[in-house]
Amino acid sequence: MAAPSIFEAVGSQPIPTVFVAPPDNPTPLPQIVEALRTIHALEGLLEEEYAWFATHGMELVGEDGATAFVQGSPADHMVFILKGEIHVRRQEGGQMMMFIGRSGQMTGKLPYSRMVSYSATGYVVGSAWVLQLNESQFPEMLKAIPSMTQRCVSTMMDRVREVTRIEQQAEKLTSLGKLAANLAHELNNPASAAQRSASSLFSELRQYGDQKYRMGNLCLPDSITSKYRNWIVNVRASMLERNTQAGMPDLMAESDHELEIVRWLESHNIPNPWAIAPALAETGLPTNHLDELASIMTTEALPVAVATVASSLRAERMAETVVNSTVRIFDLIRAIKDYSYMDQAPIQDVDLAQSLENTLVMFKSRLRDVKVETDFDPVLPSVAVYGRELNQVWTALIENSLDAMNDSGTLRLKTRLQGQMAYVEVWDSGPGIEPEMKNRIFEPFFTTKAPGRGLGLGLDTAQRIVQRHSGYIHVESRPGATCFQVRIPLQQAGAY
């Protein structure tokens, strides 16, 4: 039977205390002993040792939905789940299932554990029957049942492995979600451009065919037709040279040029000048080329010739957009395969510079206002590492840098060889890390980000991966310059 809901302050937030409670009618000791025999960690105890737990433990029951314990409340009891299940969920960033405590398990705080408070909330599913022992009784328990020392240590080791697995899974799911969001954004732009151009290309090709048909109906003499073809060849060569030398487009200059072409078209009585001018202006076609065309064509043929050229240029630009967009999509797919080391062995010889470049591709949508500087040591050899895992390190460090700068500033990536160590440095121009926070940034679940924006596992995961490679992460920070330095030995024979 559940006790009434009570609230107490934990931190600054009121939360409900545990409201499972002792049963109205205590269970006879022989039944409690029989239930304790189902606890796997207690297998092999003597009869009097089972009886010790039955007489010293506090019996609690709870109905479906009752709270067994709450996140942030003190953890001061060892718990034997005699019946039912307790589902444990973390409340940060939306409820996330951590694990399920089932009948037959020993859980809660154990002797020698540094557990202080619950990091999640436990809820009864169905109905539950538990026996708990206060931490003040631990010394007496260990004296009465010496084998509990080994049993508790073994349970804690299993718990550490399970929690580590869950944390890694949560971090991987978070990383996968961010990667999917970045890829969706990156793929959306070229895919949308290709779709728009491909759909418009059908109607443009139809219009271009109509213009060519009109051109043929004019029955121009061979002398004019030959000059017209030569003019088109010369114009294309001029456009190709211009596009090769062109830098970033000047939108104001392009707009002024379009107005200039409109005025030229109007002065030569070309119908629909506003429909034709954009296609000519995009290519940077100078008006002196149009003057040359006007000197070649008759007054009757000039409007058709100009419209044909404009339609041809529009169709070519659309086809070019489709090609460039699909190339961009395939480049992204190639970068994803390189980033994830798809279809490759776990350990590869990795070019660290290329690995960093592949990771940057995943963040391209966030780099519009970021100046990226790279300084890669050309003599740094490839390193035998877990490539997929190492990219998780670069992802965590680059993402932290971008978050610190609010996606605006300078990001610098550097590699260098020093002795038998490969050094990778990720610099950012953010506000820096507060001195009191510097020693905590690698703690699991510690984060300075807003709720829902991070689990606080990125740097912890990065540190564990680097340590797995017998490496080390060091951070230096001051306002305007924060550097995460990763050191990895070139010889990994002892790392695996």
LOKOL-979442 format. One record per residue: residue in one letter; z, x, y of N, C-alpha, C in turn. Coordinates in steps of 0.02 Angstrom, whole numbers, plus 50000, padded with zeros to 5 digits. Example, Ala and Ser with C-alpha at 12.3 -4.5 7.8 and 13.67 -1.06 7.14 Angstrom:
# LOKOL-979442
A503905066049716503905061549775503905066049835/S503545064249888503575068449947503945064550002/
END
This chain:
# LOKOL-979442
M500005004349940500005000050000500005004550061/A499555003150107499485007350167500015005650218/A500285010950249500765009950302500395008050366/P500735005150415500395003250477500115009450512/S499585008450549499275014050586499735016250643/I499865022850646500275025750698499855030950733/F499975032150796499575037150833500035042350862/E499785048650860500145054050891499635058550926/A499845062450975499385066651012499275073250975/V498645074750960498455081150933497965084150982/G498165089451016497755091951072497815087051128/S497245084951154497235080151209497015073251186/Q496855072451121496585066251096497085062751051/P497215056251061497645052651015497265051350950/I497575052850893497245051650829497745048250782/P497505044550733497965041250687498285046150640/T498945045250626499275049450576499075047050507/V499285050750456499145048750387499455041850373/F499075037350345499385031050328499255028850256/V499305033750210499475032150141500235032450137/A500545028850092501275028250093501545027550022/P502205028550013502505027549946502405020349922/P502325019449857502225012649831502865008549837/D502785001949838503374997549841503814998549779/N503494999449721503865000449659503685007349630/P504145012149634503995018949609503775018849536/T503315023249520503055023849451503565027449408/P503675025149347504145028649302503925035849291/L504415040449285504265047649278503805049149219/P503885046049159503425047649104502695046249122/Q502565041049161501875039549181501615044749230/I502055047149275501855052349322501685058849285/V502115060449236501995066549195501335065949159/E501195060049131500565059049094499975059849141/A500045057349203499505058049252499415065349273/L499975069149278499925076149297499565080249244/R499565078049182499205081649130498445081549142/T498205076949184497475076649198497275081549253/I497765084749286497605089649339497375096149306/H496755098049318496455103849283496845110249297/A497085111149359497435117349377498115117949343/L498365112349314499035112449283498995112649208/E498395113249180498325113249107498745118849076/G499115117149023499515122148987500225122849010/L500445118749060501145119149081501605116449026/L502225118649029502715116048982502945109149004/E503245105548957503455098648971503935098549030/E504425103349031504915103249086504595105149153/E504045108949150503695110749212503325104749241/Y503005100849198502705094449221503255089949251/A503825089749216504375085449240504635087849307/W504605094449320504835097049385504415094149441/F503755094149432503315091249483503445083749491/A503545080349435503645073149438504275071249476/T504805075349469505445073849501505475076349573/H505115081749589505155084549656504595082249703/G504055079449674503495077349716503595070449745/M503225069049800503245062449832502625058649812/E502715052749785502175048549762501905044349821/L501245044349829500925040549883500325036749855/V500195030949884499605026949865499255024549928/G498615023049921498235020449977497655016249953/E497495011049992496935006749974496285009450005/D495735006349986495075008350010495065008550087/G494835014150114494785014850187495395017850220/A495945018550184496545021450213496415028850229/T496755031250281496695038350301497215042450266/A496995047550229497475051850194497745057250240/F497305060050282497505064950332496965065050386/V497135067750444496665067550500496525074650525/Q495935075350551495715081850579496185083950635/G496435090050630496875092650682497615091850667/S497795087550618498505086550603498755092250559/P499425093650559499695099250520499555098450445/A499375103950413499275104050341499895107350310/D500335103250281500975105950257501165103250188/H500665100650150500815097950084500295100150032/M500535101749973500095102449915499995095449886/V499385093849865499225087049843498905087249774/F499165083049729498855081949664498545074949665/I497885074449655497555067949655497585065249584/L498015060249574498115057449507497615051949492/K497355048749544496885043249534496475042249598/G495825040649590495415038949647495075045049678/E494795043949738494425049149774494625049349847/I494595055249876494695056149948494085059749976/H493715056350020493125059250050493315062550116/V493115068750124493305072750182492695073650227/R492765071550290492205071950338492445075150403/R491995079050432492135082150497491855077450551/Q492215077050607492045072350660491605075150715/E491475081750715491105084650770490365083650761/G490035081450817489315080550815489105075150766/G489505069750759489365064650710489695066350644/Q489875061350605490225062650543489785066550494/M490075071750465489715075850417490155076650356/M489895074850297490275075350236490405082650219/M491035084350208491215091150190491275091850114/F491715087850084491765087950011492145081649989/I492185080749924492515074849896493065077349849/G493695075049862494245076549817494305071049765/R494265072849702494275067849648494905068549605/S495035063349567495625063549523495575069549476/G496145072649464496155078649422496155085049463/Q496145084549529496115090549571496785091949605/M496915098449616497475100649657497185103049723/T497425100349778497125101849843497675102049896/G497475101749960497955102250014498155109450026/K498725110550058498965117250070499275120150007/L499105126549993499365129849934499775135949955/P500225138249912500595144449928500105150149942/Y500295154349990499905160150011499305158350054/S499195151850064498635149750106498825150350180/R498345152450221498455152750294498245146250329/M498125141250290497925134750317498485132050361/V498315130150423498815127650470498715120250483/S498085118250494497935111250508497295109250472/Y497205102850466496605100250432496005100850479/S495445103550453494835104350493494375098350486/A494595093250450494195087150441494675081450425/T494405075450418494805069450405494655066950334/G495185065050298495105062550230495205055050227/Y494745051650192494775044350185494805042450112/V495225037550096495285035050028494685030650012/V494375031649954493815027549931494045023949868/G493995017349868494265013349813495015012649824/S495405015349779496135015749788496345022549761/A496865025349791497075032049772497815032249756/W497985037049711498685038149691498765045749690/V499205048349732499295055649737500035057349733/L500155063749716500835066449717500805072549761/Q501245072849811501215078549857501885082249858/L501835088749875502405093249876502415096649944/N502975096249980503025099350046503045107050040/E502745110450090502725117750088503425120950086/S503935117350109504615120050106504855120650034/Q504525117149988504725117449917504345122849878/F503875126349911503465131249875503885136849843/P504365139849880504755145149848505115142749785/E505395136749788505745134049730505255132749673/M504655130349690504145128949639503935135449603/L503805140749642503585147049612504125150249569/K504755148949587505305151549547505365147649482/A505285141049488505355136849428504745137249383/I504145138249412503525138449373503135144649395/P503285150549368502965156749390502205156749384/S501935153149335501205153249325500835149949383/M501195146349427500855142949483500575148049532/T500835154149532500555159249577499825160449561/Q499675161949497498985163149477498565156849484/R498855151149466498475144949469498265143349542/C498725144349588498575142849659498065147749687/V498135154249670497655159149695496955157649668/S496905155949604496245154149575495945148149610/T496355143149624496115137149659495875138849729/M496255143249764496045145149832495385148949830/M495275153249781494645156849776494065152049765/D494175147049721493655142049709493515138149773/R494055136749810493975132849872493575136849924/V493735143349929493375147549977492625147649961/R492465148449896491765148549876491415141949893/E491765136449881491465129949893491375128649968/V491885130350008491825129350080491285133850109/T491245140050084490715144550107490025141650091/R489955138950030489315135950012489145130050058/I489645125950073489535120150116489345122450186/E489695127550211489545130050279488835132850282/Q488655136650230487975139450229487455133850226/Q487595128750186487125123150182487075119550249/A487645118550282487635115150347487245119250398/E487345125850398486985130250445486245130250430/K486065130350366485355130350348485025123750368/L485395118150358485115111750378485035111350454/T485535114150490485485114250563484885118550585/S484825124450555484255128850571483595125550554/L483575122050497482965118650477482785113150526/G483295109450549483165104250599482885106950663/K483185112550687482935115650748482235118450739/L482115121550680481455124250666480945118650664/A481125113050631480655107350627480515104550697/A481025104150740480915101550808480455106150847/N480575112850842480145117550877479425117250852/L479355116750786478685116550757478325110050776/A478695104450775478395098150795478135098550866/H478525101650910478315102350979477705106950985/E477725112650949477185117450953476545114650922/L476595111050866476005108350833475735102350870/N476165098750906475945092650940475425094150993/N475515099551031475055101051086474345102451061/P474245107351015473555108550992473275102750951/A473705099350913473465093650873473225088050919/S473615086650972473415081351019472775083251056/A472725089651076472115091951111471505091351065/A471585093351002471025092850955470835085650943/Q471335081250937471195074150925470825071050985/R471065072551046470735069751105470015072251111/S469925078751101469255081651108468785079051054/A469035078550992468615076250938468405068950948/S468865064750972468695057750984468205056951042/S468275061251093467815060851150467145063951135/L467135068451085466525072151071465975067451045/F466165062251007465665057650981465265054351037/S465625051451085465285048051140464905052951184/E465175059051193464835064051234464185066351201/L464195067351135463585069251100463065063751104/R463285057551102462825051851108462505051851178/Q462925053151229462675053351298462195059351307/Y462385065051276461945070951281461275069551249/G461275065951193460645064151160460215059651204/D460545055051239460175050551285459855054551341/Q460235059451368459975063551423459385067751399/K459435070551338458885074451311458265070051300/Y458385063851280457835059151270457495057751337/R457895056751389457615055551456457235061651480/M457505067551464457175073751484456495074251450/G456465072451386455835072751350455325067851376/N455555062051399455105056851424454765058851489/L455045063951523454745066151585454095069951574/C453985072351512453375075951495453215081551545/L453705085851555453625091351603453135096551575/P452775099751620452305104951598452685110851568/D452315114751526452635120451493452915125551542/S452605126451598452845131351647453545129651672/I453655123151686454315120951710454825121251652/T454605118951593455055118951535455285126051519/S454825130951521454995137851507455495140551558/K455365139151622455825141451675456525138251667/Y456515131851646457155128251636457565131451580/R457205133251525457555136451469457825143251489/N457425147051527457655153651550458265152951597/W458235147751638458795146551683459435145251644/I459375141151590459965139551549460235145951516/V459795150251490460005156451459460375160851509/N460085161451570460405165751621461075162951643/V461115156351649461745153151670462285154251616/R462105153551553462595154551499462845161751499/A462395166551509462595173551511463065174951569/S462915171851626463345172551685464035169551672/M464035163651640464675160351625465085164451576/L464755167351525465105171351475465425177451508/E465055180751553465335186551588465925184551632/R465855178851664466405176551708467025174851668/N466945171551610467525169651569467865175751539/T467475181051525467765187151497468205190651548/Q467995190451612468355193851665468895189551697/A468885183151684469335178551718470055179551695/G470525178851741471235179051725471505171951721/M472105170951749472395164251751471995159851798/P471845153551778471445149251821471805147651887/D471415147551941471675145552007471475138352018/L471965133852009471815126752012471575124552080/M471855127452133471635125652201470915127852213/A470755133952191470065136352199469585132052158/E469785130152099469365125952056469245119152088/S469765116252119469695109852153469225110452213/D469285115952251468835116952308468115117752284/H468025121252228467355122252202467055115652179/E467465111352150467225104752128466975100652188/L467345100952243467125097352303466475100252330/E466395106752325465785110052347465185107652305/I465285107052239464755104752195464595097352209/V465105093352222464995086352238464545085752300/R464695089752350464285089552411463565091752396/W463485096752352462805098952335462435093452298/L462775090052251462455084752213462265078952258/E462705077252305462545071752352461955073552396/S461925079952418461365082052461460705082052425/H460715082252358460105082152319460005075452284/N460385070352307460305063452282460385062952206/I460885066452180461035065952108461515060152097/P461335055252055461775049552043462445051652011/N462965047852024463635048951995463875056152002/P463895058752062464095065852070464815067152047/W465275062152055465965063252036466055063651960/A465575060951923465605061451849465325068051824/I464855070851863464515077051841464885083251866/A465165083051926465455088951958466015092251917/P466485088551886467025091951850466775096551794/A466265094451756466015098551702465705104951728/L465375104551785465065110551814465595115051846/A466095112051878466615115951911467045119651861/E467195116751802467615119951752467325126651729/T466665127051727466355133151704466285138251760/G466435136151822466365140651879465645141851900/L465205137151882464495137751899464405137951975/P464145143452003464065143752076463475139552099/T463505137252160462975132852186462305136452194/N462305143152198461655146552203461255145852139/H461605145052081461245143652018460945136652021/L461305132052052461035125252059460435125352107/D460475129452158459895130052203459285132652165/E459395137452120458855140052079458555134652035/L459005130352006458765124851965458355119952006/A458585118652067458225113952111457535116552128/S457455123252133456795126052149456325125752090/I456615125052029456195124851969455965117751955/M456405112951959456275106051938455965101951994/T455605096851973455335092052021455895087552046/T455785084052101456295079552129456485074252078/E456005071752039456135066551989456535069351931/A456395075651911456715078451852457395081551866/L457545083351928458165086851944458785082951924/P458855076351940459455072651919459555072751843/V458995071851805459045071851732459255078751706/A458965084051736459125090851714459855092451726/V460105090751786460805092151802461275088251756/A461115081751745461535077551701461535080151630/T460935082751607460895085451539461325091651532/V461285096051583461685102151581462435100451581/A462635095851624463345093951629463595091051563/S463175086651532463375083651469463425088851414/S462955093651414462965099051365463605103251373/L463775104851435464385108851448465015105051427/R465035098551440465615094651419465695094651343/A465145093651308465165093551235465395100351208/E465145105751238465345112451216466075113751229/R466325111551287467035112551303467475108751254/M467265102651236467655098751188467655102151120/A467075104651098467045108151034467465114451036/E467445117951093467855123951100468595122351097/T468795116751126469495114551124469705113151052/V469265109751014469425108350944469515114850905/V469065119650915469105126050880469745129750899/N469885130250964470475133950988471115130650963/S471125123950963471725120350941471855121450867/T471325121050827471415122050755471605129350740/V471335134050779471535141050771472275141850786/R472495138450839473215138750858473645135750802/I473415130250772473795127150717473845131850658/F473275135050640473285139650584473705145850600/D473705148050662474135153650682474875151850673/L475045145650690475735143350681475915143150607/I475455140550567475595140150495475685147150466/R475265151850488475325158750464475995161750485/A476185160350549476835162850573477415159850535/I477355153350517477885150150478477945153350409/K477375154650378477385157850312477695164750316/D477515168550368477805175150377478555174650393/Y478735169650434479435168850454479865167050393/S479615162650351480015160250294479905164350231/Y479435169050232479265173150174479125168650114/M478715163550128478525158650077478155162050020/D478315160149958477975162649898478055170149890/Q478595173049916478705180249909479375181449875/A479455187549850480085189449817480645189349868/P481285188649844481845188349891481895194549936/I481765200549907481815206749946481115209349960/Q480975210750025480335213450045480435219350091/D479905223450097479895228550149479665225150214/V480115224550260479995220550320479895225050381/D479375223550419479265226650484479695222750534/L480225225850559480705222250601480375219650665/A479915223450693479575221150754479175214750740/Q478795214650685478415208750667478875202850651/S479435204450620479925199150604480175195850668/L480315199850719480535197150784479985193150817/E479365195550812478795191950842478705185150809/N478765184950742478695178650706479245173750727/T479835176250738480385171950760480265169250830/L479985173350874479825171050942479335165150941/V478875165250893478385159750888478745153150879/M479305153250841479675147050829479995144350893/F480075148550943480405146451005479915145951064/K479265145951050478785146351105478865140651155/S479055134751130479135129051175479705130051225/R480165134651210480735135951255480625142151299/L480055145351294479945151651328479515151051390/R479375144951412478925144151470479195147551533/D479845146951544480155149851603480565156051587/V480425159151530480775165151509480295170951508/K480495176351540480105182551537480315186451475/V479855187251428480005190751366479765197951370/E480225202651361480055209651361480185212551292/T479715216451265479805219451200479745227051206/D480165230451169480155237751168480275239851095/F479725240051057479775241450985479595248750970/D480035251950933479945258950915479375259550865/P478835263050882478255263450836478395267550773/V478905271750774479045275950715479565272850669/L479825266850687480315263650645479985261250581/P480195263550522479865261450460480085254450440/S479725251650391479935245250363480595246050326/V480975240550324481635240750292481645235750235/A481905237750177481955233250120482555228650131/V482405222150144482935217450161482765210650131/Y483245206050135483115199050121482775196150183/G482115196050182481745194150242481905187250269/R481945182350225482085175450246482765175050280/E483255178550252483925178250280483955182050346/L483605187750350483625191650412483335187750470/N482825183650456482545179550510483055174450535/Q483525172350493484065168050516484485171650569/V484565178250561484945182150610484585182050677/W483925183750676483555183850739483545176850771/T483485171650729483485164850756484135163250792/A484695165050761485355163650791485445167450856/L485255173850857485355177950917484895175750974/I484265174450959483795172351011483985165451038/E484175160950993484375154351015484995154651061/N485485158851043486075159651085485885162351154/S485425167151155485205169951219484865164651262/L484425160651232484085155451270484575150151295/D485055148451253485565143551274485975146351332/A486145152851329486545155851382486155155951448/M485495156651445485085157051506484815150151526/N484975144951487484685138351500483925138651502/D483635142551456482915143351449482565145851512/S482915149951550482615152651611482945159451626/G482545164751622482815171451635482395176651599/T482715182051579482375187551545482675188551476/L482245188751427482445190151358482105196651337/R482505201451315482225207951296482405209451224/L481895211151184481985212951114481795220251106/K482235223951073482135231151067482295233350996/T481885237850968482025241050904482005248550914/R482405252050875482375259350878482675262250814/L482475268350801482715271950742483205277250765/Q483785277350734484295282350749484595284750684/G484415290850665484655293450601484375289350544/Q484805286850502484615282650445484765275350458/M484815273450521484965266550540484395263650582/A484235257450569483775253650611484185249550660/Y484035250050724484395246350775483945240850803/V484205234850808483865229250840484315226550894/E484055225950955484455223451011484135217351041/V484535212251054484325206151087484715205551152/W484355206351208484665206051275484485199451309/D484945197051351484775191351393485105192251461/S484835188751510485075189351579485535183551598/G485875180751548486325175151560486965177251595/P487425172551604488045174051642488535178451605/G488415179851542488875184151504489395180151466/I489765183651423490285180551382490965182151412/E491365177051421492035178051447492435182851402/P492815187551432493175192451391493625189251338/E493945183651356494395180451307494015177051251/M493365175851261492955172651209492615177851164/K492555183951188492155188951153492405190151082/N493055190151072493335191451006493305185450959/R493085179750985493075173650944492385171150926/I491865174150956491195171250949490935171450877/F491215175850835490995176150766491425171950719/E491905168350747492335164050706491935157950683/P492005155850620491675149650598491925143650638/F491465139350658491585133050693491825134050765/F491855140250789492015141250860491375141150900/T491335136850950490745136350991490925134451062/T490545137051109490645135351180490135130151201/K489715127751154489205122851171489515115851174/A489145111351206489365104451211489385101251142/P489815096151131489855092851066489165090351045/G489005091550981488365089250954487805094250962/R487905099651000487385104651011487445110650966/G488005111250931488085116950886488705116150843/L488665118950783489235118550737489685124650741/G489465129750778489855135950781489785140150719/L489215139450683489115143250622488565148550628/G488185148350683487605152750689487795160150687/L488255162250730488445169250732488845171350671/D489245166750644489615168250583489135169550526/T488615165250520488105166250468487735172750479/A487555174150542487195180350558487605186450538/Q488245186250553488685191950536488725192950461/R488785187450424488845188050351488195190750320/I487615188650348486975191150323486905198550336/V487085200650397487035207750414487515211850370/Q488115209350360488595212850317488335213350245/R487975208250224487685208350157487185214150150/H486885216050206486415221650207486775228250224/S487435228350218487845234250235487755236150308/G487625231050350487515232350421488095229950463/Y487975229650529488515228250576488215225150639/I488565220250668488365217250732488875219050785/H488635221350841489075223150897488815219550959/V489275217351002489065213851063489395217051124/E488995217951175489225220151241488985215051292/S489415213351339489225208051386489545209151455/R489135207951504489365207651574488915202651609/P489095200051666488665195251701487965198051712/G487465194351688486775196351696486505200751641/A486915202751593486675207151539487125206451478/T486885203051427487245202551364486795205351309/C487075209551267486685212751214487035211951147/F486665209051099486885208951029486495214350993/Q486855219250966486535224850932486665224250857/V486125224350818486165223950745485965230750717/R486385233450674486245239850643486175238750568/I485605241150540485475240250469485265246950440/P485585249050385485385255450354484695254950324/L484315260450329483645260650300483665260550224/Q484155263850196484225264250124484705258750101/Q484435253850065484825247950046485035248149972/A484995253949941485145254149869485835251549853/G486305252749898486995250649885487155243849913/A486665240649945486805234249978486735228349931/Y486415229449876486275223849832486675224349767/
END
